[in-house]
Amino acid sequence: MNTPRNITIHQPSRLEVGANTVTQVGDWVGNKRALVITTSPVANHVSRLGLKGPFTTFEDTPPEPNELALRTILDLAESIKPEVIIGLGGGSVMDLAKLAAVLWNKNQTLEEVVGLNKVHQKLSTLIQIPTTAGTGSESGIRALVTNSQTSAKMAVESEHMRADIAILDPTLTYSVPSTVTAATGVDAMAHCVEAFTNIRAHNMIDDYARMGMKLIGQYLKRAVANGEDTEAREGMMLASYYGGICLGPVNTAAGHALAYPLSTQLHLPHGLANAIIFPHVLAFNADAKPEKTAEILAALGLPQSHDPSNVLQAAYAFCIDLGIEMKISKHGANTEVLLQYAEEAYNIKRLMNNNPKEMSIKDILAIYKAAF
């Protein structure tokens, strides 16, 4: 049992799960003014929403959201005063949709709301529609934005950013490439695992993590092998959602801290960065959380072991079998910058302090070298 403590879990007011549920959005929105925040690769799905009233679509969301993109969206939203904001896309889209829904009147700036519970009010109804299965952003109340000058992550958390409606429609993920499906799936796994092994772990959140890990072990390979396997795609969307719940009262730990420099410096997608780091941090923490590590491996259908080298070998092979390129040297990194990455990761204390085992800069550098 984990040490008892008080927690609060925020979830969407309404959750719709199933194939083609996205087509109901127009009925819920009615004739209200809407702003749809999305990205060009999935903008074709806007037509499936069935919007009946006036709406504006923003498609220029960057892979890693920054304050410049948010500023552009807020200017657009201020001009149209949307009654409804719809986030249709991955975690970047949904995080920007959360912030737009509470900031577009510009009574507060982004800098004023960074932190916990600093947002004054929600300005628009918020509908979140993920088109990938990885971040679980639709389930929670936290948004991350990268500072374009410093590459630092700015985290905003507020109950006012809770989705009024979240839709998990597996048909929206049919077209996601297998490599992206694999990486985002491992990212969802990392959310569950890092919360599960966290020093702030909670018994209730542990059970959400277990459900997510079991679904990933059951369905991720199937979703990678056949993008239109509706059962597998829905299973992965549920796993991602459960991982998102884990982020709220517990959050991630060293794995995500080590992944962030790969996103900010190498510009790797968030899911891929976390997939690359996942086996290494799982192995590093194995002797600190041996029983839970065994559960994690069992959920993935891997041989159970408490030995870090065996854990690394098994988890690394799992990712390789999914088709993920696990060497950061193949993604543009060079050995000269690894120490810089290690120092950056080490200083993300809001996550590093959650890790079940203390990790020094030397430890982090060793992981980056092993991943090189």
N, C-alpha and C positions, 0 to 999 in steps of 0.2 A: 504494500500500500504506500502511496505517496503521502507526504506530510499534509494534513488537511489545511486548507486555506479558503478564504472566500473568493469566488470568481463570478464574473458576469459574462454571459454569452449573448451576443447580438446576432440575430439572423434576419433575413428579409421578412417583411410583413406577410408576403405571399410567395410561395415557391411553386412553380409549374414544372413538371418533369414529364418528358415523353416526346416522341417523334411528332413533328409538325405543330407543336404547341406555340411556336413563334407566330403562326398565322393569326393568333387571337389578339395580338397586340393592338391592332386597329380598333377592335371593339372596346378594349379597356381605355384607350386614349380618347376615343370619340372625336370631337371637333376641336379639341384643344391644340394650341400651338406647341409644336414639338421641335426639339433640336436632337438630331441623331449624330452622335460622335462615333466614328468608325475608322477603318483604314481601307485603302483602295483595294487590297486583295479580297476583302469580304464585303465591299460596298454593294455588290450585286444582291446580297441578302436583304437590303433595305426594302426592295419591292415585295418581299415575302411578309413584311410586317402588316401590310394592309392598312396603312395610315390613311385616314379619311379627311383630316383637317390640314391646315397649312403646316408644312414642316421644312426644315433646312437641314442639309447634310454636310457635316465636316469630315473630310476623308484624309487629312494630312497629319494624322497622328504618327509621331516617330516611334521606332521600336522601343526606345527608352524615353519615357516622358520627362520633359524638362520644363522649367518655368517659362521658356519662350513659347512653347506650344500651348501651355496653359493660358498665357497672356492673350494669344491669338484667339483661343476659344472663348475666353471671357469677353473680349471685345465683340465677338460675333454674338454671343448670348445676350450681352447688354443691349445690342441693337434690336434683337427680336423678342426679348423678354419671354423666354419659353415657359409654358406652364408645365411641360413634361420634358425631361432630358433622358435620352435613351443611349446607353453604352452598348454598342454592338461590336464585339471584338475580343481581344485578349486582355491581359492584365493592364497594359498601358492605357488602353481605351477606357476600361472600366474605372481605373484610378482617376483619370482626367474627368470622367463623367461625374464621379463623386464630388470632386472639387468644384466643378462647374455648377453643380446643383446647389452649392452653398455660398459661392463667392461672386456670382455674375453681377450682382448689383454694386460690387466694389466697395461696400461698406467696411469690408475687412480685406487685408492683403494676404497673400500666401505666407509671408514671413510672420504675420501676426497670429496665424493659426497653427504653425508648426508646433507639434507637441500633442498633449492629451487634453481633449475636451475644451478647446479654445474657440470653437466655431459657435457663433451666436444662434443661427437658425438655418433651416432648409428653405430654399427659395422655389424649388421646382420638385414635382413628383419625379422619382428616380426609378427607371426600369433598367436592369442589368441583364444583358444577354451574351454570355460567353460563346465564342466560336472556336475555342481551344479547350483542352482539358489539362490544366496545369496550375494556374495561379490561384484559383479559388477566390479571386477578388470579389466576385458577386456575393459571397456569403458574409463578408466582413465590413468593418467600418474604418479601415485604415487605407490610406493612399500614400504612395511614395513618388516623389518627384526629384529628379537629379538637378543639382545646380550646374548650369552649363559652364560656369567659370571654374569651379573648384572640383566638379565631379562628385561632390558629397551628396548623399541621399538625405532628403528632407521628408520626414514622416509626419503625417497629419492623421489624427485619430479622433473621431467624434461620432456619437450616436446619430447626429443629424445626417451623416453620410450613409446610413443604412438604406438598402434598396427597399422600395415599396413593393416591387415585384421583381423576382429573379426567374429566369426561364432557362431550363436545361433541356435543350432540344438537340438530340444527337445528330440529326440530319445536317445541322450547321457545321459539323466537324468532318463530314464525309470527304471534303476536298483538301483537308489538311495533309500535307505531304508526310510520308512515313517517317522521315528523319525528324520532322517537327513533332509529330505524334509521339515518337520515342522520347525526345528530350523533354517535352512538356510533361509527359507521363512520369518521368523520373523526378522532375521538379515537384510534382504533386506528392510523390513518394517522399521526397526530402522534407516537405512540409510536415507530413505525418511523423516521419522518423525523428526529426529534430525536436518536435514538440514532445514526442514519446520518451526521448532520452534526456530531456531538458531538466535542469535543476529545479525549474518551476513547474514541472509536470503535475498534472491533476488527474485523479482517477476517472472523472467523467470525460475529460479530453482524451485520456488514454484510450477510451473505448471508441471515440470517433476516429482516432489514429488507427486503431486495429481494423475498423471497418474499411478505412481508406486503403490501408496496406493490403488487406485481403483482396479487395477489388482489383487493385493494380496487379497483384500476383496472378489473378485469374484472367484479367482481360487485356492488359497492355500488349502482350505479344500478339494477341488476336487482332487488336485494333491496328497495330503496325502492319500485320500481314494482309489485312483486308479492311481498307478504309470505310467500306460501306456495310460492315458488320454492325448492325444497329444495336444489338445487345451489348457488344463489346464497347462501342462508342458511348452508350448510355452509362454503362458501368464505370467507364473512365471519367465521365462528367460527374457522377456521384462521388467518386474517389477524390476528384479535384475539389468538390464542394466541401467534403469532410475535412480535407487538408486545410481549406480556408478557415473553417471553424477552429481548427487547432491553432491558427495564427493569432486569434483574438486574445484569449486570456493567458496563453502560454508563449507563443511566438517561436521563431526559429532560433538557431544558435550559430556555432562556428561555421557550419557548412555554408550558410547564406553569406556570412561575413567574408569568407574566402572567395565566394562566387562573385561578389560585387565588383572587385577590381577587374575581373575578366569582362564584365559588362561595360564598366565605365571607361576602361583603358583600351581593351581590344574590341569593344563594341559588339560583343557576342550577345545574342538573345538571352534573356534571363533564364529561360528553361535550359538551354544548352550549357550555360555557365554552371548552373547548379548540378546538372547531370555529370559534368566532368569532375566536379569536386566530390560528389556524393560518396563513392566507394572509399575514398581516402579518409574522409572524416568519420565515416561509419567504422572503419578499421581502427582509427586513432582512438575512438571512444569505447571500443569493444571491451577492454578490460575494466572500464569504469562502470559499464552497464551490461554485464555478461548475460543475464537472463533476458533482458529486453532485446539485446542483439540477437540472441537465439530466436526470439519470436519474429523479429524482422526478417531474418533469413528464411525461416519456415514459411512466412507469408509469401515470399517470393519463390518458394519452391526450391530453395538452395540448401546445401548441406549445413547443418548447424555446427557452429564452432565458436569458442571464446578466444581463439588465437588470432591476433590482429592480422598476421600474414595470410591466414586462411580466409578470413573475412574479406580482406582486400581482393584476394584472387577471385573469390566467388562473386562478389558484387561487381567487380570490374568486368568479369566475363559476362555477367547479366547485361550490362550496358553495351558491351561490344556486340553481343548477339542481337541487340535491337538495331544495330547499324549506326551507333553514335560514334563519331570521331572523338576519341577521348584524349588525344595528345594536344596540349595547348600550343606546341611548336607548329602544328599543322594549321593553327588558327591565327598565326602571325606573331606569336610571342617570341622573345629572344631572352637568353639567360641573363642579360645585363639588367633587365627590368624586374626580375623576379623579387629581388629584395624590396624594391619600391612597392610592389603589389603586397608583399608580406607586411610591410609597415602600415600600409593603408588598411588592410584587413584587420590587423591587430588593434587598430584604433577605433574600430566600430564596436565600441564597448556595449552598446545596447543589445547586441547579439552575442558577442564573445563572452560576456558575463553570464550568459545562460548555459554555456557549455558544461557538460558534466565532468569535464577534465580540463584543468588549466592548460592553455596553449600559448607557448611563447612565440616570439618572432622567429626564433630558430626552428621551432616545430612547424610553423606555417611555411617557412621557406623550404623545409624538407618536403612538405606536401606538394608545393608548386614544382619542385625539382622532380619529384616522382611522377607528377602529371605532365611534365614537359615532353 
